Amino acid sequence: MWTRQHKKRNTGALIVPAIAAVFLSYFGFHAFNGEYGIYSKYRLEERVASLESSLEAVKKQRIRLERRVQLLHDGTLEKDMLDEHARRALNLALPDEVVIMRPLPVD
């Protein structure tokens, strides 16, 4: 009777740790670099800080514009403000006047 002898292979013992290492590296990479990872948290915090600073600038501009609009309301109508807006809208001036038009401030 012939018997076959097989060598015991060690590759079977390495399959499970190799698969586990692949899964751990995949999930570890995405834990740091993924959409909800650690680095995206820092990027989100930087974006929040920049948007908050731009929000402050917009709030200051809104307050400035609200003050200018307040000058045009019925009870507190100022002639200088009305004259300035009329000249700017119609692009008119008297012949003996010198008009220096300055652009509206952005900030």
GUTI-434785 format. One record per residue (C-alpha): residue number from 1; x, y, z. Coordinates in Angstrom, 1 decimal, always signed. Example, Ala and Ser with C-alpha at 12.3 -4.5 7.8 and 13.67 -1.06 7.14 Angstrom:
<atoms>
- 1_+12.3_-4.5_+7.8
- 2_+13.7_-1.1_+7.1
</atoms>
This chain:
<atoms>
- 1_+0.0_+0.0_+0.0
- 2_+1.3_+3.3_-1.0
- 3_+1.0_+6.2_+1.3
- 4_+1.3_+9.8_+0.4
- 5_+3.0_+12.1_+2.8
- 6_+2.2_+15.7_+2.8
- 7_+4.4_+18.5_+4.2
- 8_+2.6_+20.7_+6.6
- 9_+2.4_+24.2_+5.1
- 10_+2.7_+27.3_+7.3
- 11_+0.8_+29.5_+4.8
- 12_-2.5_+28.7_+6.4
- 13_-1.4_+30.2_+9.6
- 14_-0.5_+33.5_+7.9
- 15_-3.8_+34.0_+6.0
- 16_-5.9_+35.2_+8.9
- 17_-3.3_+37.7_+10.3
- 18_-2.7_+39.0_+6.7
- 19_-6.4_+39.6_+6.2
- 20_-6.7_+41.2_+9.6
- 21_-3.7_+43.5_+8.8
- 22_-5.4_+44.5_+5.5
- 23_-8.7_+45.3_+7.2
- 24_-7.0_+47.2_+10.0
- 25_-4.9_+49.3_+7.6
- 26_-8.0_+50.1_+5.5
- 27_-10.0_+51.2_+8.4
- 28_-7.1_+53.0_+10.0
- 29_-6.4_+55.0_+6.8
- 30_-10.0_+56.1_+6.6
- 31_-10.1_+56.9_+10.3
- 32_-7.5_+59.5_+9.7
- 33_-8.1_+60.6_+6.1
- 34_-11.8_+59.8_+5.5
- 35_-14.7_+62.1_+5.2
- 36_-15.4_+62.0_+9.0
- 37_-11.7_+61.3_+10.0
- 38_-9.4_+63.2_+12.3
- 39_-7.9_+65.4_+9.7
- 40_-11.2_+66.4_+8.3
- 41_-12.2_+67.6_+11.8
- 42_-9.2_+70.0_+11.7
- 43_-10.1_+71.2_+8.2
- 44_-13.7_+71.7_+9.3
- 45_-12.5_+73.8_+12.4
- 46_-10.3_+76.0_+10.1
- 47_-13.3_+76.5_+7.7
- 48_-15.6_+77.4_+10.6
- 49_-13.0_+80.0_+11.8
- 50_-12.7_+81.6_+8.4
- 51_-16.5_+81.6_+7.9
- 52_-17.0_+83.2_+11.3
- 53_-14.5_+86.0_+10.5
- 54_-16.3_+86.6_+7.2
- 55_-19.6_+86.6_+9.1
- 56_-18.3_+89.3_+11.4
- 57_-17.3_+91.4_+8.3
- 58_-20.8_+91.0_+6.8
- 59_-22.4_+91.9_+10.1
- 60_-20.4_+95.1_+10.3
- 61_-21.3_+96.0_+6.7
- 62_-25.0_+95.3_+7.5
- 63_-24.9_+97.6_+10.5
- 64_-23.3_+100.3_+8.4
- 65_-25.9_+99.9_+5.7
- 66_-28.7_+99.9_+8.2
- 67_-27.5_+103.2_+9.6
- 68_-27.4_+104.7_+6.1
- 69_-31.0_+103.4_+5.4
- 70_-32.1_+104.8_+8.8
- 71_-31.2_+108.3_+7.6
- 72_-33.6_+107.9_+4.7
- 73_-36.7_+107.0_+6.7
- 74_-39.6_+109.4_+6.7
- 75_-39.3_+110.8_+10.2
- 76_-35.6_+111.4_+10.0
- 77_-35.0_+112.3_+6.3
- 78_-31.8_+114.2_+5.9
- 79_-31.5_+116.5_+3.0
- 80_-27.8_+115.8_+2.4
- 81_-28.4_+112.0_+2.2
- 82_-31.3_+112.5_-0.1
- 83_-29.3_+114.9_-2.3
- 84_-26.3_+112.5_-2.4
- 85_-28.5_+109.6_-3.5
- 86_-30.4_+111.7_-6.1
- 87_-27.1_+112.9_-7.6
- 88_-25.7_+109.4_-7.7
- 89_-28.8_+107.9_-9.3
- 90_-29.4_+110.7_-11.8
- 91_-25.7_+111.5_-12.4
- 92_-26.6_+115.2_-12.3
- 93_-24.9_+118.4_-11.0
- 94_-25.4_+122.1_-11.3
- 95_-23.1_+123.9_-13.8
- 96_-21.3_+125.9_-11.0
- 97_-20.7_+122.9_-8.7
- 98_-17.6_+120.7_-8.5
- 99_-18.7_+117.1_-7.8
- 100_-16.2_+114.6_-6.5
- 101_-17.9_+111.2_-6.7
- 102_-16.3_+108.6_-4.4
- 103_-17.2_+105.0_-4.6
- 104_-19.4_+103.5_-1.9
- 105_-17.3_+101.9_+0.8
- 106_-17.3_+98.1_+0.8
- 107_-16.5_+97.6_+4.5
</atoms>
